[in-house]
Amino acid sequence: MENYSKGEVKELEDPMVFTLSTNDINMRVAAGSKIRNLMGFAMNKIKEPGTRKICWSGSGKAITKTVTCVEIMKRRNKGLHQITKIRSKRIEEYWEPKLEGLERLKVNRDIPAISILLSKDPLNQDEPGYQAPGSFDEFWSTVIKNDKSRRRARTPFGSNENNDRKRKNPRKKNFNDKHNKQSENDNDKGSEGKSDSKAMKEAVNESSSNSNKEKTRNTSTKNEKSNTTG
């Protein structure tokens, strides 16, 4: 493909997977769509009494975002019936030749796609992919309970978040210990320096007092000699 450059890309529109009326909503989710914007529009429409069904569709990288929007809507609106359909979507890529004599290439790619129908009215329970309202509430509640019990079993009695943080960060504890030892050594050195300076001051004072005493002795002897000669 060195002699070709990627050109036009077409997404073939699939036929409607579910039959919708004029008042129903068909939500198409793209990879760059924002969930906030999608949910704001869809939640306002589903509250209208004339809207009985809403279909969410997405393909490729948008599948995860499509499922997320559906789960949010089901949690905010209890009693919605669901049917899920998984299929493939055809994408046509055209490659333009860079050299003369080469023909234009057409590449077909099939990517996964999903369509989820949410309905206020009951749907056909025999349809593959059907989920009744609240069918997975018990499942998720048991999952959450098991998760909480596992967390409690991992944490010992009497432990708190601070102890967990210390266990998770042994480097920080070692750094604090080294810092405390360094500060203690500095304090010891400071006390030794103070004692040495004090001893030096005492030695200087003693030497100065001895020199003063010697001077007074010399002056006294001089005065006695002068008195005797006189």
GUNU-681059 format. One record per residue: chain; residue number from 1; x, y, z of N, C-alpha, C, O, CB in turn. Coordinates in steps of 0.2 Angstrom, whole numbers. Atoms other than C-alpha are relative to their C-alpha. Glycine has a CB too. Layout:
<pts>
(pt 'A' NUM (X Y Z) (X Y Z) (X Y Z) (X Y Z) (X Y Z));
...
</pts>
This chain:
<pts>
(pt 'A' 1 (4 -6 0) (0 0 0) (4 6 0) (2 12 1) (-5 0 6));
(pt 'A' 2 (-4 -6 0) (15 12 -2) (-2 4 -5) (-1 10 -5) (7 -3 0));
(pt 'A' 3 (1 -4 6) (9 18 -19) (-8 2 1) (-10 5 -4) (1 -4 -6));
(pt 'A' 4 (7 -2 -1) (-9 22 -12) (-1 4 6) (3 4 11) (-5 -6 1));
(pt 'A' 5 (2 -4 -5) (-16 35 -1) (-7 -1 2) (-12 -2 -2) (1 8 -1));
(pt 'A' 6 (7 1 -2) (-32 33 10) (-4 6 -2) (-3 12 -1) (0 -1 7));
(pt 'A' 7 (5 -5 3) (-47 42 2) (-6 0 4) (-6 1 10) (-1 -1 -7));
(pt 'A' 8 (6 -1 -3) (-65 42 5) (-2 -6 4) (0 -12 2) (-5 1 -6));
(pt 'A' 9 (2 5 -4) (-73 32 19) (-8 0 1) (-10 6 2) (3 0 7));
(pt 'A' 10 (8 0 0) (-92 27 18) (-2 -5 5) (0 -11 5) (-3 -1 -7));
(pt 'A' 11 (3 5 -5) (-102 19 32) (-7 -2 -3) (-11 3 -4) (-1 3 7));
(pt 'A' 12 (7 2 3) (-117 9 24) (-5 0 5) (-4 -3 11) (1 -7 -3));
(pt 'A' 13 (6 0 -5) (-133 12 33) (-4 -6 0) (-6 -9 -5) (-5 6 -2));
(pt 'A' 14 (3 7 -1) (-140 -4 40) (-8 2 0) (-10 7 2) (2 -3 6));
(pt 'A' 15 (7 -1 -1) (-159 -6 39) (-2 0 8) (2 -3 12) (-4 -6 -3));
(pt 'A' 16 (2 0 -7) (-169 -3 55) (-1 -7 3) (-4 -11 1) (-6 4 1));
(pt 'A' 17 (1 6 -3) (-167 -17 67) (-6 -1 4) (-9 -6 4) (6 -1 5));
(pt 'A' 18 (6 0 -3) (-182 -12 77) (-5 4 -3) (-3 9 -6) (1 2 8));
(pt 'A' 19 (6 -4 3) (-199 -5 71) (-2 5 5) (-4 4 11) (-6 -4 -2));
(pt 'A' 20 (1 -6 -4) (-201 12 78) (-6 4 -3) (-6 5 -9) (6 4 2));
(pt 'A' 21 (5 -5 2) (-216 24 77) (3 7 -1) (9 8 0) (-6 0 5));
(pt 'A' 22 (-2 -7 1) (-215 42 73) (2 4 6) (6 8 6) (-5 4 -4));
(pt 'A' 23 (-2 -3 -6) (-215 47 91) (6 -3 4) (8 0 9) (-6 0 5));
(pt 'A' 24 (-6 3 -3) (-201 35 96) (6 3 -2) (7 7 -7) (0 -8 -2));
(pt 'A' 25 (-7 -3 1) (-183 40 97) (5 -5 -2) (5 -11 1) (2 4 7));
(pt 'A' 26 (-6 4 2) (-168 33 88) (6 4 1) (8 9 -2) (-1 -2 -8));
(pt 'A' 27 (-6 -4 -2) (-152 38 96) (6 -4 -3) (7 -10 -1) (1 0 8));
(pt 'A' 28 (-6 3 3) (-136 35 86) (6 3 4) (7 9 4) (1 1 -7));
(pt 'A' 29 (-6 -2 -4) (-120 35 97) (6 0 -4) (7 -5 -7) (0 -4 7));
(pt 'A' 30 (-7 0 4) (-103 40 89) (5 0 5) (4 1 11) (0 6 -4));
(pt 'A' 31 (-6 0 -5) (-86 38 97) (2 7 3) (4 7 9) (6 -2 -4));
(pt 'A' 32 (-2 -7 -3) (-84 57 100) (-6 3 3) (-6 9 5) (2 4 -6));
(pt 'A' 33 (6 -3 -3) (-102 59 107) (2 1 7) (5 -3 10) (-6 -4 -1));
(pt 'A' 34 (-1 -1 -8) (-103 66 125) (-6 -3 3) (-12 -2 1) (1 7 1));
(pt 'A' 35 (6 3 -4) (-114 56 137) (-4 5 3) (-10 4 3) (3 -5 5));
(pt 'A' 36 (4 -6 -3) (-120 72 145) (-5 2 -5) (-11 3 -3) (4 5 3));
(pt 'A' 37 (4 -2 5) (-127 78 129) (-6 -5 -2) (-11 -3 -3) (4 3 -6));
(pt 'A' 38 (5 5 2) (-135 62 124) (-5 -2 5) (-11 -2 4) (4 -7 -1));
(pt 'A' 39 (5 2 -5) (-143 58 141) (-5 6 1) (-10 5 3) (4 -1 6));
(pt 'A' 40 (5 -6 -1) (-150 76 142) (-5 0 -5) (-11 1 -3) (4 7 0));
(pt 'A' 41 (5 1 5) (-159 74 126) (-5 -6 1) (-11 -5 1) (3 0 -7));
(pt 'A' 42 (4 6 -1) (-165 56 129) (-4 0 6) (-10 -2 6) (5 -6 0));
(pt 'A' 43 (4 0 -7) (-171 59 147) (-6 5 -1) (-11 3 1) (4 2 6));
(pt 'A' 44 (6 -5 1) (-182 74 141) (-5 -4 -4) (-11 -3 -4) (3 6 -3));
(pt 'A' 45 (4 3 5) (-189 63 127) (-4 -6 3) (-10 -7 2) (4 -2 -6));
(pt 'A' 46 (4 6 -3) (-193 47 137) (-5 2 5) (-9 -2 7) (6 -4 4));
(pt 'A' 47 (5 -3 -5) (-203 58 150) (-6 2 -4) (-11 2 0) (3 6 4));
(pt 'A' 48 (6 -2 4) (-215 63 136) (-5 -6 0) (-2 -12 -1) (2 3 -7));
(pt 'A' 49 (5 6 0) (-231 52 137) (0 -3 -7) (-2 -9 -8) (-7 2 2));
(pt 'A' 50 (1 3 7) (-231 50 118) (6 -5 -2) (5 -9 -7) (0 5 -5));
(pt 'A' 51 (-6 4 1) (-213 42 118) (-1 -6 4) (0 -6 10) (6 4 1));
(pt 'A' 52 (1 7 -3) (-215 23 121) (6 -4 0) (8 -8 4) (-6 -3 -3));
(pt 'A' 53 (-6 4 1) (-199 17 114) (6 4 -2) (5 10 -4) (-1 -5 -5));
(pt 'A' 54 (-6 -4 2) (-181 23 112) (6 -6 -2) (7 -10 2) (3 4 6));
(pt 'A' 55 (-5 5 3) (-167 13 102) (7 4 0) (8 9 -2) (-2 -2 -7));
(pt 'A' 56 (-7 -3 -1) (-149 16 106) (4 -5 -5) (4 -11 -5) (3 -1 7));
(pt 'A' 57 (-5 4 5) (-136 11 92) (7 3 0) (8 9 0) (-3 0 -7));
(pt 'A' 58 (-7 -2 0) (-117 11 91) (4 -5 -3) (2 -11 -3) (2 2 7));
(pt 'A' 59 (-5 5 3) (-103 3 82) (7 2 1) (9 7 3) (-1 0 -8));
(pt 'A' 60 (-7 -1 -1) (-85 1 84) (2 2 7) (0 -1 12) (3 5 -5));
(pt 'A' 61 (-2 -3 -7) (-77 11 98) (-6 3 4) (-5 4 10) (5 5 -1));
(pt 'A' 62 (5 -3 -3) (-94 18 102) (-5 -5 4) (-10 -3 7) (-5 4 -5));
(pt 'A' 63 (4 6 -4) (-101 1 109) (-1 1 7) (-6 1 10) (2 -7 -2));
(pt 'A' 64 (0 -1 -7) (-96 4 126) (-4 6 3) (-7 6 8) (8 1 3));
(pt 'A' 65 (4 -6 -2) (-103 22 127) (-7 -1 -1) (-11 1 3) (2 6 -5));
(pt 'A' 66 (7 2 1) (-119 15 120) (-3 -4 6) (-9 -2 8) (-1 -4 -7));
(pt 'A' 67 (2 4 -6) (-121 2 134) (0 4 6) (-5 3 10) (5 -6 1));
(pt 'A' 68 (0 -4 -6) (-117 15 147) (-6 5 0) (-9 5 5) (7 5 0));
(pt 'A' 69 (6 -5 0) (-131 27 141) (-6 -4 2) (-10 -2 5) (0 3 -7));
(pt 'A' 70 (6 4 -2) (-143 12 142) (-1 -1 7) (-6 -1 10) (0 -7 -4));
(pt 'A' 71 (0 2 -7) (-138 7 159) (-2 6 5) (-6 6 9) (7 -2 3));
(pt 'A' 72 (2 -6 -3) (-140 25 165) (-7 1 0) (-10 3 5) (4 6 -2));
(pt 'A' 73 (7 -1 1) (-157 27 158) (-4 -5 4) (-10 -4 6) (-2 -1 -8));
(pt 'A' 74 (4 5 -3) (-163 10 165) (0 1 8) (-4 0 11) (3 -7 -1));
(pt 'A' 75 (0 -2 -7) (-157 16 183) (-4 6 2) (-7 6 7) (7 1 2));
(pt 'A' 76 (4 -6 -1) (-166 32 181) (-7 -1 -1) (-12 3 2) (3 6 -3));
(pt 'A' 77 (7 2 2) (-182 25 174) (-1 -7 1) (1 -12 -3) (-1 2 -8));
(pt 'A' 78 (1 7 -2) (-187 9 182) (-6 -2 -4) (-11 1 -6) (-2 -1 7));
(pt 'A' 79 (6 3 3) (-199 -3 173) (1 0 -8) (-4 -1 -11) (-6 3 1));
(pt 'A' 80 (-1 0 8) (-191 -2 155) (2 -7 -2) (6 -11 1) (6 5 -2));
(pt 'A' 81 (-1 6 3) (-191 -18 145) (6 1 -5) (6 6 -9) (-6 -3 -4));
(pt 'A' 82 (-6 -1 4) (-175 -21 135) (1 -6 -5) (-1 -12 -3) (6 0 4));
(pt 'A' 83 (-2 5 5) (-170 -31 119) (6 2 -3) (7 8 -6) (-6 -1 -6));
(pt 'A' 84 (-7 -1 3) (-152 -32 113) (1 -4 -6) (0 -10 -6) (5 -1 6));
(pt 'A' 85 (-2 4 6) (-146 -36 96) (7 2 -2) (9 8 -2) (-5 3 -6));
(pt 'A' 86 (-7 -1 2) (-128 -38 91) (1 -2 -8) (-2 -7 -10) (5 -4 4));
(pt 'A' 87 (-1 1 8) (-123 -37 72) (7 3 -2) (11 5 2) (-6 3 -4));
(pt 'A' 88 (-6 -3 3) (-109 -31 60) (-2 5 -4) (-8 5 -7) (4 -6 -3));
(pt 'A' 89 (1 -6 5) (-108 -15 50) (5 0 -5) (11 -1 -3) (-1 6 5));
(pt 'A' 90 (-5 0 6) (-100 -13 33) (2 7 -1) (-1 12 -1) (-4 -3 -6));
(pt 'A' 91 (-3 -6 2) (-88 1 30) (4 -1 -6) (8 -6 -7) (5 2 6));
(pt 'A' 92 (-3 0 6) (-81 5 13) (6 5 0) (4 11 1) (-5 1 -6));
(pt 'A' 93 (-6 -4 1) (-63 12 11) (2 0 -7) (3 -5 -10) (5 -2 5));
(pt 'A' 94 (-2 -1 7) (-57 19 -5) (7 3 0) (9 8 4) (-4 5 -4));
(pt 'A' 95 (-7 -2 0) (-38 20 -8) (2 3 -7) (1 0 -12) (4 -6 1));
(pt 'A' 96 (-1 -3 7) (-32 32 -22) (8 -1 -2) (12 -1 3) (-1 8 1));
(pt 'A' 97 (-7 1 2) (-16 28 -32) (4 6 -1) (2 11 -3) (0 -4 -7));
(pt 'A' 98 (-5 -6 1) (-1 39 -32) (4 -1 -6) (7 4 -9) (5 -1 6));
(pt 'A' 99 (-4 1 6) (7 32 -48) (-5 -1 -6) (-11 -4 -5) (5 -6 0));
(pt 'A' 100 (4 2 5) (-1 31 -65) (0 -7 -2) (5 -11 -1) (3 5 -6));
(pt 'A' 101 (0 7 2) (-7 15 -72) (-3 -4 6) (-5 -10 4) (6 -3 -2));
(pt 'A' 102 (3 4 -5) (-14 9 -55) (-7 2 1) (-9 8 0) (4 1 7));
(pt 'A' 103 (7 -1 0) (-32 7 -52) (-2 2 8) (2 1 12) (-4 -6 -2));
(pt 'A' 104 (3 -2 -7) (-43 14 -37) (-2 -7 3) (-5 -11 1) (-6 5 -1));
(pt 'A' 105 (2 6 -4) (-45 1 -23) (-5 1 4) (-6 7 7) (7 -2 4));
(pt 'A' 106 (6 -1 -4) (-60 -2 -13) (1 -6 5) (1 -12 3) (-7 -1 -4));
(pt 'A' 107 (-1 5 -5) (-58 -11 4) (-6 0 4) (-9 5 7) (6 2 4));
(pt 'A' 108 (6 1 -4) (-73 -18 14) (2 -2 7) (6 -7 7) (-5 -5 -3));
(pt 'A' 109 (-1 2 -7) (-72 -19 33) (-7 -1 4) (-11 3 3) (5 5 3));
(pt 'A' 110 (6 1 -5) (-85 -26 45) (2 1 7) (7 -2 9) (-3 -7 -2));
(pt 'A' 111 (-1 -2 -7) (-85 -19 62) (-6 -2 4) (-12 -2 2) (2 8 1));
(pt 'A' 112 (6 2 -4) (-96 -25 77) (-4 6 1) (-2 12 2) (3 -3 7));
(pt 'A' 113 (5 -5 -2) (-112 -15 81) (-5 -3 4) (-6 -9 5) (-3 3 -7));
(pt 'A' 114 (5 2 -5) (-125 -15 94) (-6 4 -1) (-6 10 -2) (3 0 7));
(pt 'A' 115 (6 -4 -1) (-143 -10 95) (-4 -2 6) (-6 -8 7) (-5 0 -7));
(pt 'A' 116 (4 2 -6) (-153 -9 111) (-7 4 0) (-7 10 -1) (4 2 6));
(pt 'A' 117 (7 -3 0) (-172 -6 112) (-2 0 7) (-2 -5 11) (-5 -4 -5));
(pt 'A' 118 (3 -1 -7) (-179 1 128) (-8 2 -1) (-9 7 -5) (3 5 4));
(pt 'A' 119 (7 -1 1) (-198 1 129) (-4 0 7) (-2 -3 12) (-3 -6 -4));
(pt 'A' 120 (4 -1 -6) (-211 7 142) (-5 -6 0) (-8 -8 6) (-3 6 0));
(pt 'A' 121 (5 6 0) (-223 -7 136) (3 -6 0) (9 -7 -2) (-4 1 -7));
(pt 'A' 122 (-3 6 1) (-220 -25 137) (2 -3 -7) (-2 -1 -11) (-5 -5 4));
(pt 'A' 123 (-3 3 7) (-210 -34 123) (-1 -7 0) (-3 -10 5) (7 2 -1));
(pt 'A' 124 (1 7 1) (-210 -51 117) (6 -4 4) (12 -3 3) (1 -2 -8));
(pt 'A' 125 (-5 3 -4) (-201 -62 130) (3 -5 -3) (9 -7 -1) (-4 -2 6));
(pt 'A' 126 (-3 5 3) (-197 -75 118) (5 2 -5) (9 -2 -8) (-5 -5 -4));
(pt 'A' 127 (-5 -3 4) (-186 -63 108) (7 -1 2) (8 0 8) (-2 7 -2));
(pt 'A' 128 (-6 1 -3) (-168 -67 109) (3 7 2) (2 12 -1) (5 -3 -5));
(pt 'A' 129 (-3 -6 -3) (-159 -54 120) (-5 4 4) (-3 10 6) (2 5 -6));
(pt 'A' 130 (5 -4 -4) (-174 -49 130) (2 0 7) (4 -5 10) (-7 -4 -1));
(pt 'A' 131 (-1 -1 -7) (-172 -43 148) (-6 4 3) (-8 9 1) (7 4 1));
(pt 'A' 132 (5 -3 -3) (-186 -40 159) (2 6 5) (8 6 7) (-4 -5 4));
(pt 'A' 133 (-2 -6 -5) (-187 -24 171) (3 -3 6) (-1 -7 9) (-5 4 1));
(pt 'A' 134 (-2 2 -6) (-176 -27 186) (3 -7 0) (3 -10 6) (-5 1 5));
(pt 'A' 135 (-2 7 0) (-170 -44 180) (7 -1 3) (9 -6 5) (0 -3 -7));
(pt 'A' 136 (-7 0 -2) (-152 -40 185) (1 4 6) (7 4 9) (5 2 -5));
(pt 'A' 137 (-1 -4 -6) (-155 -30 201) (3 -5 5) (7 -3 9) (-7 3 2));
(pt 'A' 138 (-2 5 -5) (-153 -46 212) (7 -2 -1) (11 -3 3) (-5 -6 0));
(pt 'A' 139 (-7 2 2) (-137 -51 202) (5 5 3) (10 4 6) (0 -1 -7));
(pt 'A' 140 (-5 -5 -2) (-129 -34 205) (0 1 7) (6 3 10) (-2 7 -3));
(pt 'A' 141 (0 -1 -7) (-134 -33 223) (4 -6 3) (8 -4 8) (-7 -1 3));
(pt 'A' 142 (-4 5 -2) (-126 -50 226) (8 1 -1) (12 0 3) (-2 -7 -2));
(pt 'A' 143 (-7 -2 2) (-110 -44 217) (3 5 5) (8 5 7) (0 2 -7));
(pt 'A' 144 (-2 -5 -4) (-109 -29 228) (1 -2 7) (6 0 10) (-5 6 0));
(pt 'A' 145 (-1 2 -7) (-112 -38 244) (7 -5 1) (10 -4 5) (-6 -5 2));
(pt 'A' 146 (-6 4 0) (-98 -51 239) (6 4 0) (11 3 3) (0 -5 -6));
(pt 'A' 147 (-6 -4 1) (-86 -37 235) (1 4 7) (7 4 9) (-2 6 -5));
(pt 'A' 148 (-1 -3 -6) (-89 -28 252) (2 -5 5) (7 -4 9) (-7 2 3));
(pt 'A' 149 (-2 5 -5) (-87 -45 262) (8 -1 -2) (11 -3 3) (-4 -6 -1));
(pt 'A' 150 (-7 1 2) (-70 -47 252) (4 5 3) (10 4 6) (1 -1 -7));
(pt 'A' 151 (-4 -6 -2) (-64 -30 257) (0 0 8) (6 1 11) (-4 7 -2));
(pt 'A' 152 (0 1 -7) (-69 -33 275) (5 -6 3) (8 -5 8) (-7 -1 3));
(pt 'A' 153 (-4 6 -2) (-60 -50 276) (8 2 -1) (12 0 2) (-1 -6 -5));
(pt 'A' 154 (-7 -2 2) (-44 -41 268) (3 4 6) (9 4 8) (1 3 -6));
(pt 'A' 155 (-2 -5 -5) (-43 -27 281) (-1 -3 7) (-6 -6 9) (-5 6 0));
(pt 'A' 156 (0 3 -7) (-38 -33 299) (-4 4 5) (-6 10 3) (7 -1 3));
(pt 'A' 157 (4 -4 -5) (-48 -28 315) (4 5 3) (10 4 4) (-3 -5 5));
(pt 'A' 158 (-3 -6 -3) (-44 -11 321) (4 4 -4) (8 9 -2) (4 -2 6));
(pt 'A' 159 (-4 -4 4) (-35 -5 306) (-4 6 -3) (-10 6 -3) (2 -4 -6));
(pt 'A' 160 (3 -6 3) (-39 12 298) (3 2 -6) (8 -2 -9) (0 6 5));
(pt 'A' 161 (-3 -2 7) (-35 21 282) (7 2 1) (11 1 -4) (-4 6 -2));
(pt 'A' 162 (-7 -3 0) (-19 29 289) (5 -6 0) (10 -6 -3) (1 4 7));
(pt 'A' 163 (-4 6 0) (-12 11 293) (1 -3 -7) (6 -5 -9) (-3 -5 5));
(pt 'A' 164 (0 2 7) (-17 6 275) (5 4 -4) (8 1 -8) (-7 0 -3));
(pt 'A' 165 (-5 -4 4) (-8 21 268) (7 -1 2) (11 -1 -3) (-2 7 1));
(pt 'A' 166 (-7 1 -2) (8 17 278) (2 -6 -3) (8 -7 -5) (0 0 8));
(pt 'A' 167 (-2 7 3) (7 -1 272) (2 1 -8) (6 -2 -11) (-5 -5 1));
(pt 'A' 168 (-1 -1 7) (5 5 254) (6 4 -2) (9 4 -8) (-6 4 -3));
(pt 'A' 169 (-6 -4 2) (19 18 255) (6 -1 5) (7 3 9) (-2 8 1));
(pt 'A' 170 (-6 1 -5) (34 10 264) (6 5 -1) (10 6 3) (3 -7 -1));
(pt 'A' 171 (-6 -5 1) (46 22 255) (-1 6 4) (4 9 7) (0 2 -7));
(pt 'A' 172 (1 -6 -4) (38 37 264) (2 -1 7) (4 3 10) (-7 2 -1));
(pt 'A' 173 (-2 2 -7) (40 28 281) (8 0 0) (10 3 5) (-3 -7 2));
(pt 'A' 174 (-7 0 0) (58 25 277) (3 7 0) (8 8 3) (3 -5 -5));
(pt 'A' 175 (-3 -7 1) (61 43 272) (-1 3 6) (3 7 8) (-4 3 -6));
(pt 'A' 176 (1 -4 -6) (53 49 288) (5 -2 5) (7 2 9) (-7 -1 2));
(pt 'A' 177 (-5 3 -5) (64 37 299) (7 3 -2) (10 5 3) (0 -7 -1));
(pt 'A' 178 (-7 -2 1) (80 43 290) (0 8 2) (5 10 4) (1 0 -8));
(pt 'A' 179 (0 -7 -2) (74 61 292) (0 2 7) (4 6 10) (-6 4 -3));
(pt 'A' 180 (0 -1 -8) (71 59 311) (7 -1 2) (9 2 7) (-5 -5 3));
(pt 'A' 181 (-7 1 -3) (88 51 313) (5 5 -2) (9 7 2) (2 -7 -3));
(pt 'A' 182 (-4 -6 2) (96 65 303) (0 6 5) (4 9 7) (-1 2 -7));
(pt 'A' 183 (1 -6 -4) (88 78 314) (3 -2 7) (5 3 10) (-8 1 1));
(pt 'A' 184 (-3 2 -6) (93 68 330) (8 1 0) (11 4 5) (-1 -7 2));
(pt 'A' 185 (-7 -1 0) (111 68 324) (2 7 0) (7 9 3) (3 -4 -6));
(pt 'A' 186 (-2 -7 0) (111 86 320) (-1 3 7) (3 8 9) (-5 4 -5));
(pt 'A' 187 (1 -3 -7) (104 90 338) (6 -2 4) (9 2 8) (-6 -3 3));
(pt 'A' 188 (-6 3 -4) (118 79 345) (6 4 -2) (10 6 3) (2 -7 -1));
(pt 'A' 189 (-6 -3 2) (131 88 335) (0 8 3) (5 11 5) (1 0 -8));
(pt 'A' 190 (1 -7 -2) (124 105 340) (1 1 7) (4 5 10) (-7 3 -1));
(pt 'A' 191 (-1 -1 -8) (124 101 359) (8 -1 1) (11 2 5) (-4 -6 3));
(pt 'A' 192 (-7 0 -1) (142 95 357) (4 6 -2) (9 8 2) (3 -6 -4));
(pt 'A' 193 (-3 -6 2) (147 111 348) (-1 5 6) (4 9 7) (-3 2 -6));
(pt 'A' 194 (1 -5 -5) (139 121 362) (4 -2 6) (7 3 9) (-8 0 2));
(pt 'A' 195 (-4 2 -6) (148 111 376) (8 2 -2) (11 5 3) (0 -7 1));
(pt 'A' 196 (-7 -2 2) (165 114 366) (1 7 1) (6 9 3) (2 -3 -7));
(pt 'A' 197 (-1 -7 -1) (162 132 365) (0 3 7) (3 7 9) (-6 4 -4));
(pt 'A' 198 (1 -1 -7) (157 133 383) (7 -1 3) (9 3 7) (-5 -3 4));
(pt 'A' 199 (-6 2 -3) (173 124 388) (6 5 -2) (10 7 2) (2 -7 -2));
(pt 'A' 200 (-5 -5 2) (184 136 377) (-1 7 4) (4 10 5) (-1 1 -8));
(pt 'A' 201 (1 -6 -3) (176 151 385) (2 0 7) (5 5 10) (-8 2 0));
(pt 'A' 202 (-2 0 -7) (179 145 403) (8 0 0) (11 3 4) (-2 -7 3));
(pt 'A' 203 (-8 0 0) (198 141 398) (2 7 -2) (7 9 2) (2 -4 -6));
(pt 'A' 204 (-3 -7 1) (200 159 391) (-1 4 6) (3 8 8) (-4 3 -6));
(pt 'A' 205 (1 -4 -6) (192 167 406) (5 -2 6) (8 2 9) (-7 -2 3));
(pt 'A' 206 (-4 2 -6) (203 156 418) (7 3 -2) (11 5 2) (1 -8 0));
(pt 'A' 207 (-7 -2 2) (219 161 408) (0 8 1) (6 10 3) (2 -1 -8));
(pt 'A' 208 (0 -8 -1) (214 180 408) (0 1 8) (4 6 10) (-6 3 -3));
(pt 'A' 209 (0 -1 -7) (211 178 427) (7 -1 3) (10 3 7) (-5 -4 4));
(pt 'A' 210 (-7 2 -2) (228 170 430) (5 6 -2) (9 8 2) (3 -6 -3));
(pt 'A' 211 (-5 -5 2) (237 184 420) (-1 6 4) (3 10 6) (-1 2 -8));
(pt 'A' 212 (1 -5 -4) (228 197 430) (3 -1 7) (6 4 10) (-8 1 1));
(pt 'A' 213 (-3 1 -6) (234 189 446) (7 1 0) (10 4 4) (-2 -7 3));
(pt 'A' 214 (-8 0 1) (252 188 440) (2 8 -1) (7 10 2) (2 -4 -6));
(pt 'A' 215 (-2 -7 1) (251 207 435) (0 3 7) (4 7 9) (-5 3 -5));
(pt 'A' 216 (1 -3 -6) (245 212 452) (6 -2 5) (8 2 9) (-7 -3 4));
(pt 'A' 217 (-6 2 -4) (259 202 461) (6 4 -2) (10 6 2) (1 -8 -1));
(pt 'A' 218 (-6 -3 2) (272 210 450) (0 8 2) (5 10 4) (1 0 -8));
(pt 'A' 219 (1 -6 -2) (265 227 454) (2 1 8) (5 6 10) (-6 3 -2));
(pt 'A' 220 (-1 0 -8) (265 223 473) (7 0 2) (10 3 6) (-4 -5 3));
(pt 'A' 221 (-7 0 -1) (283 218 472) (4 6 -1) (9 7 2) (3 -6 -3));
(pt 'A' 222 (-4 -6 2) (289 233 463) (-1 6 6) (3 9 7) (-3 3 -6));
(pt 'A' 223 (2 -5 -5) (280 244 476) (4 -1 7) (6 3 10) (-8 0 2));
(pt 'A' 224 (-4 1 -6) (289 235 491) (7 2 -1) (10 4 4) (-1 -8 1));
(pt 'A' 225 (-7 -1 1) (306 237 483) (1 8 0) (6 10 3) (2 -2 -7));
(pt 'A' 226 (-1 -7 0) (303 256 480) (-1 2 7) (3 7 9) (-6 3 -4));
(pt 'A' 227 (0 -3 -7) (298 258 499) (6 -2 4) (8 2 8) (-6 -4 3));
(pt 'A' 228 (-6 2 -4) (313 249 505) (6 5 -2) (10 6 2) (2 -7 -2));
(pt 'A' 229 (-6 -5 2) (325 260 495) (-1 7 2) (4 10 3) (0 0 -8));
(pt 'A' 230 (2 -6 -2) (316 275 500) (2 1 8) (1 6 11) (-7 2 -1));
</pts>
